[in-house]
Amino acid sequence: MSVGIVPPVELQMTLLLFFALGGYLLASRINQSAVVGEILLGLVVGPSVLGLITYTEFVQAIAGLGAVILMFVIGFEFKLSDLTNIRYGIMGLIGIIVPWIGGYLTAVAFGFGTGSALFIGTALTATSIAITANVLKEMCILDTEFAKAIIGTAVIDDILSLLALSVTADVAAGSVSLVDIALVIGKQIGFLVLLALAGIYVVSRLIERMDGSTIAKRYPEFVFIFAVMVAFLFAALSEYVGVSAIIGAFIAGVSINGLNLTHSHDIAEGAEYLYIIFASVFFVSLGVLVDLTVLTMPVLLFIGAITVVAILTKVIGCGIPARLLGYSTRDSLAIGFGMSPRGEVAMIVALLGLNLSLIGQDIYASIVVMSILTTVATPIAFRNWLFRDEVAACRPE
């Protein structure tokens, strides 16, 4: 989209934070998650309506930092053992297959070609962990068993969705190799295992030693700066090998979880303040990214259909296996809805398809709007249906 005259970065940051505050006010008026308010306000002030702010490179960069910091903070709530449950792998696998097939068949039914339909199906596979995790944290239910299942499954889901994207790109290019697929899987899984081991047995021990050092006693912020550096390092390494950067930041948070520091500032508390600022910008930017001016009535009908399919295929693909694996009906529904937000992951898939000329601007806009709608649907379902009592107890009116 055209950005016209780009304002100074200071003004862009001022506007982003101003609209984030407005998102909180809107959310309080409609009794919804702050995520919903921020995204909706981003939609209003973006190119679709008022055009007060556009998705510049600076906004994109700050939003990316927000997603990394958000998942770093979320990682403090988890242990490595929370992510190695075999049930998560089963739910993650089925939760990829069902949306992929559902998205492909829906696109074919609307008359799209094979290449476009494959990319649309791929866009429905991944879950935006950052969005769901933020909603769970905001509702004070991040430490529950079903919440851990959502995060653990979403991590696996993210890896499998990147595999699906790789396969789709190869098919679209006319070449696909089972050997290449196996190498991609092995590389990603092996990398994440090594990253987790490095975090737990090297980074965490190094931080504990730093905490007892003379420099930490003199400068208590020293360890905190080091921890944030590690989060971004893990994110960068993850992106380098083809894994989402936010997964690396999440593993960094998991690695540091539970450390007892004597002389240094609390890492989790410090990261929380960073998260408040940058995560807010991240959610506003998701709304800014949408340009509704390219949508026509046929495209709107497709958006409605693909959004319903996107939600149902995750509820079915993850919720039913969860119920069969021993979770309660409510927790199974929560896992299904919690896996529904596509967020920035689907947008990345759509952008790749657009760059490869496999989809047009109309399909790209459709996937972006679908991502926003699925993102908004999850906190609404949680707050107004599944966990109304928990919300009231967490944040009394």
Buried (B, 14 or more C-beta within 10 A) or exposed (E): BEEEEEBEBEEBBEBBBBBBBBBBEBBEEEEBBBBBBBBBBBBBBBBBEEEEBBBBEBBEEBBBBBBBBBBBBBBBBBEBEBBEBEBBBBBBBBBBBBBBBBBBBBBBEBEBEEBBBBBBBBBBBBBBBBBBBBBBBBBBBBEBEBBBBBBBBBBBBBBBBBBBBBBBBBBBEEEBEEEEBEEBBEEBEEBBEEBBEBBBEEBBEEBBEBBEBEEBEEBBEBBBBBBBEBBBBBBEBBBEBBBBBBBBBBBBBBBBBEBEBEBBBEBBEBBBEBBEBBBBBBBBBBBBBBBBEBBEEEBEEBBBBBBBBBBBBBBBBBBBBBBEBEBEEEBBBBBBBBBBBBBBBBBBBBBBBBEBEBBBEBBBBBBBBBBBBBBBBBBBBBBEEBBEEBBEEEEEE
